[in-house]
C-alpha cells in the first residue's frame, strides 16, 4: 500500500526505509497518521518489528484531531492511530465521506483531573469552575468519571453518550466550562485557569504532566474501558493483510511491554 503524502501541513516522521528511497517493489509501505504522544512513539517502536514482516512504516505526525481523518478519507493515509471508539463513531456519523472501520484497539489513555490549588476532589469548593474539552465524544467519559467520584449524579440511563444536560444532581453547584480545545487544556492549567482541569492522557504527557503523580483523580484504566484508542481504516481496506499485521504487531507482547514501561500506567495496553 504505497501512498504519496502532500500538502498536509504536518510534521513528518519517517520510520524505516521507504519504498520511495529504494526499498524495492516487493516491499510494502504503510502510511499511518498519528498524533505525537504516545501514538507516533508506539509506532516508532513497532517499526523494526514490522520490518521483520516485510512491511515498511511511514508515520505522518499530526497535532490535531481533525486532519488525520480527513487525510484518511482522501486516501493520503492507509490508516490512522489517534482516536478512541466514541470519537471515531461520532466522526463517521457526522461526515458522509468517512467510510471508516475500526481495525483494532491498541491502548487506553486515562483522563486525569488536575488542579493548581487543590490536592483532591474533596477539597474543591462549592461553585468550583471545572474546565473540560469541547469534544462532545469525551463528555460521557468525563461525566461518568465524576459521577463515580461522587461529585455529580447523572440521569438514569446516561452512559458514554452523556452530555452536560444529563447532570441530574450537582450538590456543589460545580460550574462546567466545555469550550476548550483538548490540546490547549494543559496551557489553561499552567495559566492557573479554573479550579480543576480535565486533560486527556496524551496531552498531559506532551505537557510533561505525570498523570499518576500530578492528577488529583484519574479515570479507570480497566481493559474494558470503551475509550480504547484504535487503528482506523477505510472500509474498503478491511481484511488487508498489511493492516492486520500492523494491528497484530501493535498488540504483541513486545509493544505491550514497551507501553507499560515507557508510560508507567499513563497509557495502558488494551485487552484483546
N, C-alpha and C positions, 0 to 999 in steps of 0.2 A: 504494500500500500504506500505508494510514493506520492507525495503532495508537494506543491510549491507554495510557500508562505510569503505573502507580500502585502505590504500596506497595512499591517495590523497596528502599528504604532506601539509595540510592546517590546520589553526586554527579551532577548533570545538567549537561551541556554542550550548549547548543543552537547548532547551526550553520545559518546561512541563515534565510530567512523561512518559518516553518512554516505549513502549511495552516490550522492552528487559529488562526493570527494574521492570517488574511485572504488567504492565498495564492491561494485560489480552487479550485473543484472540478476544474479542468483541470490542476492541478499535482499531481505525485506526491511523497509524502514517504516516505522510507525511514528506519526507526528501526533503528539499528545499535548493539549493545552492544560496548564495548571497554574494555580496561584502559588506564591513563593514558599511560604512556610505553613505546613510541613510538606505539602503535596509535591513540589518540584524536588525537594530534598529526598523524599522517599523514592521518587522515580530515578533520581540520580544514583541512589544506592542500588536500585534494581537493574540499572543499565548493564553491568557486566554479566548478570545472571541471564538477562535476555539475550545478550550477545552469544552466550554459550548455546542458545537455542537457534542461532542464526538470524536473530532479529535485531536490527539497529534501532536505536531510540533517539528521536529528536524531540526535545521538550521546548515548547513555547510558553514563556512565563508571563502571566497577566497580573495586574494589580487591582482588578475589579471583578464583580460577579456577573456582568452583563456580556462583555465582549467574548468570553470563551464559548458561550452557547451560540452567539451569532456566527463566530468563526466555524463552529462545528456544522451549523446549518448550511453555511456557504460552501462547505466541502474543503475548507482550508485546514481542517484538522481531521484526523482519523478518530479521535476520542478526546474527551476532556476529563479532568480529575480535580474537582474543587468544591462540589456541591453535595448537599445531603438530599435524601429522597423527597421530603416535602417540598423543598425548593425546586427540584427537578420537575416534580409533578405540577407545581404551580406554573412554572415556565412553559411547560408543554400545553397546559390549559389556556395560557394567555397568548400564545403565539402559534398561529395556524401552520407556520412552516417549520415548527420544531417537531419533527417526526423522530423523536428520540426514544431510546430504551435504556434501562439500567442493565449494564453488563456485569455488575457485581459490586458488593460493598467491600471496602477496604479498612476504614478506620473511623473512629469517633473522636470528636474534639469537644469535650465538655465545656459548656459556657460557665463563666465564673462571675461572681458579684465582687466588685472592687470598690473600696471607699478610702478616701484620704483622711476621713475624720472618725470613722467607727471601725471597731475591730470585730464586730459580729452583727448579724441581722437584728438581734435582740436590742442592740443599742440604738438602732435607727429611731429618730423621734417621730412623733405624730406629724403628719404633713410632709414627711421627707420626700425629696424630689428624686425619682428613680429614672435614670436615662437608659434607653434601650434602642435597638436598631429599628429603622423604618421598614425593615424586611418582614413583611407580614408572615412569611413562612416560618420565621423564628419565634413569633409571638406565642404560639402554642407551647413550645418547649420552655420558654421563659416563664410563662404564667403557671404551667404545671409545676415547675421547679419551685416557684414562690408559694404555691399552694401547699406543696409538700413540706416547705419550711414553716408553714403556719402563718404566713403574712396575709394571705387572701383566701377567699373561698370562691370557686367558680360555679357557674350554674350547672345543674345536673346534666350529665352527658357531654359536657365540654371536654374535648380531648386535644389532639395535636393541632387541630384547626381552630383552637380557641383564639379569640381576639379580646381586646380590652373591654369590649361590650359584654363579654361573658363574666366579668367580675361581679359576683353577687354580693359578697361581703368584703369590705375593706376597712376593718376596725381602726386602723391607724390613719385612715384618710391619706394614704400614700398618693403622691402626685406623679403620674406616669407621663414621661415625655418620650414619644416614639418618633422623633423627627430627625434622627441622626443616621447618616450612612454608617454601616458597620465598621468600615475602615477607619473612620475618624473618632470612634469612641475612645480609643486609648489616648488620643490627644485631648479629648474633653476631660478624661480622668486626670491626666497630667496637669491640666489647667485648673483643676480643682472645681470643675463644674459638677453640679448635682451632689446629692448626699451618697448615692450609690450608683454604680455604672455596670451594666451587663455587657460583657465583652466576649466575643467568640474566641475559642482557644487559639486559632491560627493568628488572629490579630494581637492577642495577648503575647504570644511568643515573639512576634515581629517587634513588639514594643519592649522586649526584654522583661516582661512580667512573667513570673513563675506562678502558674495557676494554683499549685499546691501550697506555695509559700505566701503569695500575695493576696489571693482571693479570700474574702470573708465567708463565702459559700460557693460550692461547686456542684454543678449538675452531675447526677449519677452517670457513671460510665459503664453501667451494665451492658452486656453484649447484645441484649435485645432492644437497646435504645433505637427508636425509629430514625434517629438523625444520623445514621451512618453515612459517611462520605463515599461516593460511588464513582465508578468509571461509567461515563455516559457516552453512548454512540448513536449514530443514525440507525434506524430500524433496519435499513437495507443491509447493514453490516452485521446483523445479529447472526451468530454462528461462525463468524470469520475466525479462522484458526489462529491468526496472529493476535487478535484481540483476546481470544480465550487464553492464549499463552501468557499475555500480559497480566490478566487477572490472576491466573494460576501463580505466576511468579510473585505478584504483589501480596498474595495470601500465603506465600511459602514461609517455612519456619525461619529462614534467614532474614526475610524482611520483617516478620513479626518481632523477632528478637531485636532488630535494629530500631524499630519504633519504640519498643519498651525501654531500651537502653538510652536512646537519644533524647526522648521527651519525658521520661520519668513520670509517666502517668498523665501528662497534659494532653497526650494523644494516645489512644488505646486501640489496638487491633480489633477489628470486628470479628464476630463469630461466623462460622460458616452458615 
